[in-house]
Amino acid sequence: MKALTAPFLLPISKSILQDGALIIEDSKILDMGERETLLSRYPTAEIEDFPSSVLMPGLVNAHTHLDLLFFQGTGESPQFFDWLAEGWAHRERQTLTDRRHCIEEGIHQLLNSGTTCVGDVGQYFGLVPQIINSPLRMVLFPEILHGGDITIQESYEGAFTQVEEILAARAPRITPGLAPYAAYTLSKHFLRIIAQQTTELKMPLKIHVSETFSEMQFFYESSGEIADHLFPKMGWRHQLPPPHRKTPIQYLESIGFLENAPTLVGCNHLADGDLQTLAKSGSKIVHAPRASTHLKLGHPPLKKLRELKVPIALGTDGTAALFSLSIWDEMRYIQDHYPDAEKPSASELLRMATYEGACALGLDKKIGSLDVGKEADLIAIRVPKEIKATELPSWLVSHVTPREIAAVFVEGKRLNPL
């Protein structure tokens, strides 16, 4: 049994607690509250004190492509679909050693920035034995994508083979999901089957949708940049669907894809009716602010979505070579660059970076907030001695870098060195 104490506890699910303590037994939070009360209640607990610090849930990076860790793309202002095709080509050139290096370095960078859980999309053939030893909590989403010599059937079967290998490993911190790349890269029949199977297997489901305005044109008219540029580039020229006369969100709803409350990466371009559809479906959204800006994708209507209580998680997507894997940097980017009318408060940003990230990965019952019974995935952050509780959220979003991370705990175990 272990007691962690600090001047501040930031549970996310409730108000900041001053001069607090957490009791950890095995891998879970057994109790939490005022320091003096808890230490008298558990006199045999081993005490680890963090002076001038705050204890809070570990950050959740809800969407990465770690296999693109060293991919920079070409040009300072890339066109999205060129960048996308270049990224896919980069993956084709990677060796198993390359992918192992990406995973190892990515895990190190994530932990070093205070991230304790990641939702990663990629290919994991030959990597599962390495990943199951990771100290990080990971939800692995084998990506379903075809092109070149890979048929859709091969990609589909390969993804489920990877899911079976991840499940067979029985690693408590490593769980699988599925990620068909986008609604425009797979037929409605495959999308429907994938949604049904993830529901049956109780696995999280993730897809990119409404990232670009071009998707609106594609689903309405089966024309535009996706049809004229991406499809020929990927060898899909003869696979154009008929016009659906729907928005991408309406299309996914019409084929039953939203029934499993999937996680939707993007949602930068939404019609008014799409907002209500997302709220009713229970879908979650992942937004990657710096990647979206770099690729000129726009950003979701954050204020409207938050008013409808749609969970919005944060991710770094596939631009780590240009930026970082730090969710602190994503929060800061929103705080410093988004219009005031769209900008969440510092407390809301911290919730997006923790609890709502856990929601996006189907882990909100286990992690994402400091609550009794949850896994003890948390971080200790050094803060100024004179800081007040009311100032804490804003200070954290504005100032935290790896230098301020005093400790990282996953399943109650301190990871040291980071």
N, C-alpha and C positions, 0 to 999 in steps of 0.2 A: 504493500500500500504506500502511495506517495502523495504528499501534499505540495502543491505549487502555490506560492503566494506572491502577490504583487500589489502595488498601490491601486491598480485599476484592473477590473475584469470587464471586457467588452463582449457580452454574450451574443450580440446581434438580435437574438429573439426577445430580449428584454432590456431594460435600462442599464446603463453603466453602473457597476458596483465598485465602490471605493474600499480600499484596504481589504481586498477579498482573498479567497483561497479556493482551490479546486482539489478534490480528493480523487485520485485515480487508483482503481484496482483492476488488475489485469490490463485490459486494453480500453476500459470504459471509464466515463465520468461517473463516479459513485455519488458524489455530493458536491455542492458548491454553496458559498455564502460568505459571510463576514469572517475574516481571518481568525480572530480570537475565539469565536464560537466554534468554528470547525476544528481548530487545533486542540481545543479542550475535548471535543467530541471524539476525535481520533488521535489519542495521545501517542500511539505507537507508530504513526505514519512518519515516513522519512520526509523531511522538509527540504524543499528546494526553493529558495527565495530569489525573486527577481526584483531588486530595488530599482526605482525610477523606470519602471516598465509597465506595459499593459499586456495582459494575456487575452488573446482573441482566437477565433477559429482560423485554421490555416486557410490560405486562399485557394480558390478552385479555378483553374484554367480550363474552361468548359469546352474549348475547341482549339486544337493544334493539329498540325501535320508535322510530326517530328522528323519524318523522313525527308522533309524539305528544309531541315535546319541550316544547311549550307548553300541553299539555292537562292541566288540573288536575282535571277531574271536578267533581262537586257534593257538598258535604257533607264533614265531617271523618271520618266513619266510613261510607264507602259500602258498599252491597251489591254483591258482585262482578258479578253479571250486569247490574245497572243501570249500573255503571261501564263494563262491556264494551260495552254498547249505546251509551252516550254517547260512548265512544272511537270506535266505528265511525261514528257520526253526525258527530263532529268531523272525521274524515277526509273524509267526503262534502262538507263545507263548504269544505275547503281548496282554494286556488288553486295553480297551479304555482309561483307566486312564494312562497307560504307554504311549500311543501314544500322549495323550494330553500333558503330561509332556515333551515329546520330542519336540513337536511343540513350546511350551512356552519357553523352555530353548534354543532351536535353534534360535528362533527369537531374543532373548536377545543377544546371542553370535554374531549373524550376525550384528545387529545394533551397538554393542559395537566395532566392528572392522571396521565400516564405510561402511558396505554393506547396500544398500537401496532397493535392488531388488534381489529376488531369484527365480530360477526355480526348484521346488521341485518335485520329483517323489515318489509316495507312494499310500497309500489307505486313503481315507478321510471320510469314513462312520462315522457319529457321530461327526466329527470334524469341519465341515463347520461353524456352529454357533460360534465356538471359533475363527476360522481363520479370519472370516470377520471383526473382531474387531482389527486385527493386524495393527500396524502402518506401518509395512513393506509392500512394494509392492511385490506381490507373483503371480507367474504363477504356478498353481497346475496341475500336470500331473498324473492323475490316471493311474496306471500301469496295463497293460494287461498281465497277466501271469497265467498259470495254473499248477497244480501239486497236488499230494495228492488227497483230496476229491473234489477239485475245478476243474470243467470242463472248457474248453476254452470258451464255450458258456456262462457259468456263469460269468467268468472273463470279457468277452467282454460286456455283458449286465450290469454288475456291474459298469464298467468304465463309460459307458454312463449315468447311473443313477447318478453317482457322478458329471459328467459334467452338467447334468440338474440341480442338486441342487446348484452347484456353480453359474450357470447363473441365477437361480431364486433368489439368494441372492442379486443380483444387487449391489454388493460392488465394487466401482470404482477401488480400488487397487488390487482386487483379480479376476483373470481371469483363465479359464481352457485351458488345452491342452490335448493331449493324448500321452501315452508312451507304445506301445508294447515293451516288454523288449528287445528282440533281434531277428534277422532274423532267427536264428536257433530254436527259441522257439514257433514259430507260422507258420501255413501253408501259402503258397503264396496267397491263396484265402482270408484268414483273413487279411493279410498284405495289399492286394490290396483294400479290402473294407474299412479298416481303413484309408488308404491314401486318398481314394475318399471322405470319409465322413468328414475328417478334412479340405479338400479343400472346400467342400460345406459349412461347418460351419465357415470357415475362422479362424481356430484354429491352433496354432503351433503343430507340430508333432515331437516327439523325439524318438530315438532308439539307443541302443548300437550296434555298428558294428565294425568289424575288430579290436577288442580290443586285441585278442590273435592270434598268428600264427596258432593255432589249427583250427580257423575258416576257414582259407584257405583250409586246408586238408578236413574239413567237407564238404564245398561247392563243392570242386572238386571231392571228392571220397566218401562222406558219411561215413567216417571212422575217426579213431583217437580218441583223448581224449573226445571230445564231444559225439561221438557215443558210445564209450566203457565205459566211466566213468560217464558223467553227465546224459545222458538219462536214464540209469538204476537207478541211484540214485533218479531221479525225477519221476520214474514210467512211462517213455515214451519209454521203450525199443522197443515196437512194432510200434512206430511212425516214424521210420527212413525214410527220403525221399530218392529217387534215387539220384545217383551222378548228380550234375548240371554242372560240368566242367566249373565253373565260379568262379571268386573271389566274396566275399560277396558284394562288391560294384556293380559288374557287375550283380549279381543276383537281387539286389534291383532295379537297372535300368531296367532290363528285365521285371519286373512285374509292372512297373509304379510307384514304391514307391517314386522315387526321383522327380516326377513331381511337388510335393508340396513344393520343396526346404526345406526338413526336416532338423532338427538339429541332427547331428550324434555324439554320444558320443564314443570316442575312436579314430578310424582311425589310429591306431598305425602301421598297416601293410598294405601297399598299393602297388599295382603294378603300373608301370609307366602309364598305360592307365587309372587307377583309378583316378589319379590326374586330368587329363583333364575332365573326367566324372564329378567329383565333381565341378570343376570350371564352366562347362557348365550348370549344373543343378541348380546352385544357392544355393546349400546346405551349411549349416554352421556346424562347428565342435566345440565340447567342449572337452577340454583337462584338466585332473586333474593330475598335475605333481606328487604330493606326493603319491597319491593313486596308480597311474600307476607304480611308482618305487617300492613301498612296495609290490605290487602284481606281480612284474616282468613282466609287460606287454609291456614295451618299451614306445616310444612316437612317435607322428606323425612327418613326415618330415616338420618341421615348416618352414624352409627357402623356400622350393619348394612351399608349400601351400601359403605362403605370397607373393611369386613372382607371383602366379596365382590369387592373390587377393581373396582367399577364407577366409571368416571371421573365426577367431579362438578365441573362448571364453574360459574363465577359470572357473573351478568348483572344488569342494572338494570331490564329489562323496560320498561314504558311509563309509569313514574311519575317521569320526570326533572324535570318541572315542580315536583313536590313535594319531591324530594330532590336527587339529582345523578347524573351519569354516572360517578362515581368508584368503581372497584372496591375501592380502599382503604377507602372508607366501607362497602362491603358486607362486607369482611373484618372490619372493626371491629365492625359490628353483630352478627355471629355471635359474635365474641370477648366482647363486653360483655353480650349478652342471651340467648344460648342456654344451656340447662342443661349443666352440666359433663359429664354422661354422654354428651351428643350433640356436644360442642364439639370440632372438630378442633384439633390443635396449630397453633402459628403457622407452622411449616414446612409442614404440610399445607395450611393456608390459602393460603400463597404458591404451592404447587404447583397448587391449584385455580384460582388466579388467573392462572396462566401456562400450564404444560404441559397441564393437563386442559382448559383453555379451548381450546387448540389442538386437542386430541383431538376436542372437540365440534364443531369446524368443519372437521375433516378435514385439518388443517394440521400435525399433530404431527411429520411428517417434515421440515418446513421451519422451524418456529418453536416457541416455547414453552419452550426451554431453551438454554443456551449450550453448544453442541457444535460441534465441527469439521464443516464442510460445511453447516451450517444458515445460513439468512439472518441477517444481522446486524441483527435487530430487538431493540434493547436500550435500557435507560435507566440513567442515572447518578443516584444519590441521595445527597445530603449526609447524613452521619451524625456523631454526636459523636466527637471525636478519641480519647477514652478508651474507646470501646466495644470489647468483646471479641467474638470470632467467635461464641461460644456465646450471646451476648445479642442478636445481630443480628436473627434472624427475629422475635422478640417485639417488639423496638424498631420494626422496620419496620411491622408490622401496627398497632401502637399509635400511631405518631406521624406517618407520612408524609402530607403534604398537598401541594398544588402548589408550596408554597414550598420544599420539600426536593428537588424534581425539578431536578437540575442540567443534564441534557441528555437528549434523546430522539433515538434513531437508528432509522431504518427503511431497510432494505436498505443499511446501512452509511453512510447520509447523515445528517448531523446536521441536525435541524430547528430552525432558530433565526431569529427568535424563535418561541416556541411559540404 
